[in-house]
Amino acid sequence: MLMAQGGNELLMVRQPIFDRDLKIVAYQLRYHYSDLLEDSFSDVETEGSMLVMHTFTSLFQDGQLHKAPVFLPFPDSILQSPQPLALPHKQVVVELHPGIEVNKPLLKHLLMLRKQGYRLALDQFSLQPELKPLLKLVHIVKVDFSLMHRSKILRLVEYLKRNKLIPLAQNVDDFETLKFCQQAGFRLFQGRFISRPVKVLGKQVPGNSAALIQLLQQLQRPDITPAEIQEFIVMDPKLSFKMLRVVNSAAYQLSQPIDSMQQAVVYLGHDQIKKWATLITLSANTDKPEAVIRNILIRGRMCELLAESSESDLADSAFMTGMVSQLDLLLDVQIEEILRQLPLTEEIKAAVADQSGFLGELLRWVTAYEQADWETVEQAGLDKAFFEVAYRHSLHWSDQAMEALSEVNI
């Protein structure tokens, strides 16, 4: 999220951490100070209070703490300070960076944090001798694949397990690496594998639901009526039922429940129906982790919100662009094949294929934000204060939408 405080800015985004079953068990918080904010962090009290405030705020959602804890990298000035952390110990994993100076004040403070119930994680460990004293205090050790050969990684994992430490594989960039990590004995996983598709040449878009393709084709007609749209949706009972669940979910905050498909079509509108019909039907034909669907929703919604902030009339197309850009991950189908088979506008196809046009620019900024590519985000030329609003809203909205999608399985 991009936080704003008195004109100073802190970019922050969360990235999922998975267990062996690819369930999200925690989030990594990545943050980046603007020059002004970094300059103002000249003393421990200021830096600590700002970081604690922003982190604590990010943990809350409608007044409730997230169930999954966050891994938060702390600067030396806070970890070397004798001051206690004003954060809930069950929701925060204190992360130590590999360049930290290991000395008696640090070890004493870490021991205090451990006694207070905080879990400690050591980042990018590769058997550095100066970091070994930390292994007696930390609970989780993150191993970076970009720093070590695989044979050395195997020995390191066994070493960590013998010392009753939880090994976390970080920078896992693809599913092939993920399989190696699972076989090697890692218990936690972090990386871009969840947003990189396994490309299967020749595989086609699933055609399990004939209603989907018919619906998408018919929705291209500018003169189609709500009654006609209803006829196509009710051909697929699962699609129909899920659509009603979505429109009645907290994501839309209706004053009165909708109980007919025609009402839903009128309320949601042409473009909303199109994107939900696509997502619901395609997600029903996959065994991918829930995080994949969640990522699609977050990206689509954030693209949509940024388009709205630009006063563009392409907000609905922006959502579809964000969603389609990750369908190759959902379906294990090459994106070129998806763009060929689905009846999408030329603007959406160009945006997804090579990030061209207005929609392509939005997709580039949102993707950069997801990956904590702060340099690219800085070049967006968009209102940075709105990034925080859009990202936070997209997280919240995706949680509500996922709840609606998963409540009923037919």
C-alpha positions, 0 to 999 in steps of 0.5 A: 500500500502507498501510505501518506502521512503529512506529505510523506509516502511509504509504499507497502504491498503484501505477498502471500506465503504458502504451506506445503498444501499451497494454503496461504498461512502468512503474508510478506510485507514489502515497503519502500520509503520515499526520499522525504520519508527516508530523510525524516527517519533520522532517529529511532523514535520517529522511525519506529513509531512510523513503521509501527503505525503503518504496519498496525494499520495494514493488519486491520480490516474493518476493525478486525485483525487479519487471520494470517500473520505478516512477515515484517522486515525491521530496520536495525535501529528498531531491532537494536533498540531496547524499546518494546514493539507496540504490535500484536505478537500473534499477527507479526513475524519479526524478520531480520535482514542478512546484513544486520550487525549481530551484537550483544544488544541485538541478541538481548532484544531478540531474546526479549521479543521471543519471550514476549511471544513474537516469532522471529525469521532470518532472511536470506540465510546461506550459512553465513558464519556471522549469522549463526548466533541468530539460529538459537533465537529465530523460528523460521529461516528463509533460504534464497534460491538465487544465492545457492546451488541446489546441492548446497540447499539440500544440505542446508535444509537438513541442517535447519531441520536438525536444529528444529528450525522451519525452512522457508524457500524464497524466490521460488519463481516457477512450479518446477522449483516449487516441486524441488522445494517440496521434495527437499523438505521445505515447509513454507514457500514464497515467490512468483510461482503463483503468478507464473503459468505452466505453459502446455502447448496445444492446450485449449480453453476448457469448453466444459460449459457451452453456456460460457462461450455463447454468453460471451459471444452474445454479450458483444452485441450492443443491443442485447437485453437483460432478458436475453442475457438471463436466458444464457446464464440459466442454461448453466445452473452452477453459473446461475447460482454462483452469479446470484451469490456474488451479487448478494455478497458483501462486495456489492452491499445491497440494501435488499437481496436479489432473487432473480437472474434478471434482477441481477443482470439489471443491477450488475450491468452488461460488463459486470455480468461478462466478467463474472460469468467468465471468472466463475465458469473458468475457475470451476474448471481448475484445481489451482490454489485459491490464491490464483483466483484471489490474485486475479480479482485483486489485479482486475479490481485495482485496474478498474479503480485506477481507470476510474480515478483517471476518469476513463470510460474503460473501467469495466474493460480495465477489470477484464484486462486485469483478469484475462492477463492471468487466465494463462496461469489459471488454465495452463493455456498460452495467453496467445491461445486464450486471446485467440479463442475468447471474444475480447475487444481489440483494446483488451487483447493489445493490453494483455498481449504487449501492455500497449494502449491505456489499458496496457499502461494500467496493467503495467502499473498494477503488475509492478505494484504487485511485485514491489517494483517501486521504481516502475510504480514511481514512473506511473504518473498517477496520483500516488495517494490513490494507489493506497486506496485502490490497493487496500480496497482491492484486497478487501473487495477480493476477500468478500468476492472469494467468500461469495464464490466459495460459499456454495459448491454445487 
